[in-house]
Each structure stands twice: as structure tokens, then as C-alpha cells.
């Protein structure tokens, strides 16, 4: 896999509508090829053939398949960020359970397009500095929003809302990534229900000190 930053940057930034359409055709073709053949066999020749362009034309836009996969990762991340931001901008339900359900459902929906492609992106996608910074920025924004929500919601009983917010964001993202991309993926409705139940019970449970006090007295 190419590790240099220059080898992962698109060669041509489209300035005309026709060039942008060609770039989108390459990305769409690459998504299908990676999903169908995997990373190793998902060659630039196959991508160019699927996009119905010459291999020379493909190389005018991307130096290699790693650069294409990196851009697919960014596109996936941006789509997820936009979906969650849109959800956050909406009026939230009163019930904490329904708030968690909306969050989980939005993340799950962003991973349903093609589990095979998701697996390739997770396992082989290049982690460029730009991509890592984008991931960190999205995570910081989600944690800040979730912490604010937890601090003002009357059903929440956790004491450390910062750690709780990090746990909620990380749990949803990592569990959904892992289980939907797995070869024996979980039914999404069951995944949503169990994930929501787990988070809601954690957030609404009495603090440990409160539950352990009577046990110590009766010991």
C-alpha cells in the first residue's frame, strides 16, 4: 500500500462539470469493483473498465487505487457526518431511548450501502493525515453535542458526562462498523434494538456508589 501523502492525493481537481462527472464515475466504479473483487483484485484496470474510460484517463485523476480508496473513505465519512449533523439539527424526542435510537439508526443507515465495500475500507483504507484529522474533528463535534445533551436530559444518571459521551459515540460507531461489515452480519433491526437498550440502561442506571451502599451495610 502506498504510504506517501503525495501518492494518495488525487492528481486532478475537476474544474468543469464534465471532469467532475468523470471523477464521480471513477469513484462509483471503484466502489463496485472493491465490493465485488476485494482490495487485492480490485485493480485500476478493472476500475477503468467498469467506469468505461481508458486507464490513461483514470491516471489523470488518481495515481493509484489507494488514492481512490482514500477518497471513498472521505466520501463515506462526510456522508455520515452530514447525516448526523442533520439529525442533531432536528427537534429531539423527549425520551432518552428514542434519542439513542435516532442516533443508532442514523449511523446504521450510513453503513448499509455495501457491507463488502465497508469491509475493504475498514481493512485496507489508507489513513492519511487529512483523513485522521477529519475523523478526529467529527468525533470531537459528536462528543461535545452528546455531552451537552446528556447534561440537560432528566433521565440521565451517569455522573461523568464527558466519559459517558465518549462511550456513547465510540460504541455506536465501532459496533456498527464491526457488525455490519462482518461476513455474518447482524440483522439491522435487532442490532438497533440491542444497541439502544444497552446505551439507555447504562445512561439511566443509578451510580455505582448508590447501588453498592445497601449491600455493604448488610454485609
N, C-alpha and C positions, 0 to 999 in steps of 0.2 A: 504494500500500500504506500502511496506517495505520502511523504511526511512534510515536505517543504510547503510553506504557505503559498508560494507562487504557483506550485503545481496544483493547487486546489482552487485557484481563482478562475472564474470564467474569463475567457480571452476577449470576448466581445460583448460590450454592453449595448443592447439594441437601442437605436435612436429612432427607428422608423417602425410603423405598425407591422410591416411585412417581416422585419427582422425579429420583432417580438413574437410574432406568430410562429416563426421557425424555432425560436428558443423554447416556446411552450410545447411545440410538437416533439422536440428532443426530450424534454422532461417527462411528458406523458408517455412517450415510447419507452424511456428508461424505466419508469415505474412499472410498466407491464413486463418488460424484459427481466428486471431484477426479481419481480414476483414470480415469474414463470421459470426462470433458469437458475436463480440464485446469484450470489455475487461472483463466484469464480467463472461461471459460464455466461454471465451477463456482460458480454464483450461490447466494445464500442461498435464493432461491425454489425452485431445484432441490433443494437440500438438504432444505428443509422438506417438499417434495412427496415425496421419497424416504423421509423419516422418518415421513410420514403425520401431520404436525402442521401447524398454521397458522403462517404466517410470524410472526405476533404472538407465538406461543408460543416460537418459536425465538429471537426477540429478547429474550425474558425471560431466556434463558440466556447468549446471546452477542450482543455489539453488532454484529458483522460477521464476514465469513468469515475474516479474518486471525486473529481470536481463536480460531476453530475450528481453523484450520490450526496455530496455535501450540500448542494443546493436543494435537493429533495428534502433533506433533513431540515434545512432552514424553512422551506415552504411548509412542512409539517408542523414545525414549532410555531410559526407565525399564525397558521390556521387555528391551532389550539389556543394561542394567546388571544386572538380576536374573539373566539367563541366564548372563552371565559370572561373576557372584558365585557362582552355584550350581556352575558348573564349577570354580571355584577352591576351593570348599569340599570337592570330591571328592578322593579319593586320586589323585595324578598318576601317569601311567605312568613307567617308568624311562627310556625312550627320549626324548631331546630332540625327535626328529622327531615322535613321537606326541603330545608335549605341544603342539608348534606346530600339529599337525593338529587337536587338540581345540579350540584357541583359534580357528583359522581357521574350522572347521566351525560353531562356535557363532555367530560373527559373521555368517557367510553365511546361516545358518538364520534369523537375525533380520531379514534383508533380503529374504526370499523371498515374503512375503505378497502384495505387489503392487508390482512394479517401477515401474509407472506412477505410483502414489501416491508412491513413494520419490523419483522424479524431481521431482515437484511440490514435495515437502517440501524437497528439496535446493536447488531453484532459486528458490522463491518463499516459503519459510517465514520468518516474521518472527523475527529474532534479538533476543529481549527480554533485558534484563539477567539475569532469573531463569534463562532458558534457557542463556545463555552461562556463568553461574556453575555450573549443573548439569553442563554439558558439561566444564568445566574440572575440576570435582570428580571426575567419573567418570574423566577422563583421569589425574589425579594418582594416584588409587587404583590404576588398572591399571598405571601405570608403576612405582609402588612395589612392587606384587606381582611384576611381571615382573622387575624388577631383583633382588629377593631370590631369585627362582627361578634367574636366570642366575648369580648369585654362588655358589650352592651346587651347581650342576649340573656334574658332572665332564667332560661333553663340551664345555662352552662354553670357547672360547679367546679371545674378544674381551677386550681389556684395559679398555676404558671401558664398564662395565656400565650406567651411567646413560644414556649416549647410545644404547647398544645397546637398552636397554629402551624408550626413546622411539621409536627407529626401528621396533622390532617392533610396538608399539601403533599408531603412526601409519600404518605401511604397511598393516597388516591393515585398519584402519578405512577409510582413504582409498581403497585399491584396491578393496575390496569395494563401498563406496558407488558409486564411479565405474563399475565394470564391470557391476554388476548393474542399475544404473539406466540404463545406456546403451541407446539404441534397438536396437543389435545386441549384446545382452548375451552374455557368455561362458557356455558350459556350466559349471555349478557344480562338477561333479566335476573337470573339467580345471583350473578356477580354483583349487580347493582343492589339487590336487596340485602345481601350479606354484608357488603361493604358499608352500606348506610346503617345497618343495625350495629355493626362493630363501632363505628365512629360515634353514633348517637349515644350508645351505652357508655362509652369512655368519657364523653364530654359531660354527661349528666350524672355520672356516678358520684357518690359522696366522696370527699377527700379521704385518703387512706387513714389519716390520724383519727378522723371521726368514726370510721368503721372499726378500727382496731381498739379504741378505747374500752368499750364494754368487755371485750374478750380478755384484756389484760386485768380488768377488775375482778372478773370471775375466775381467773386462773388460780 
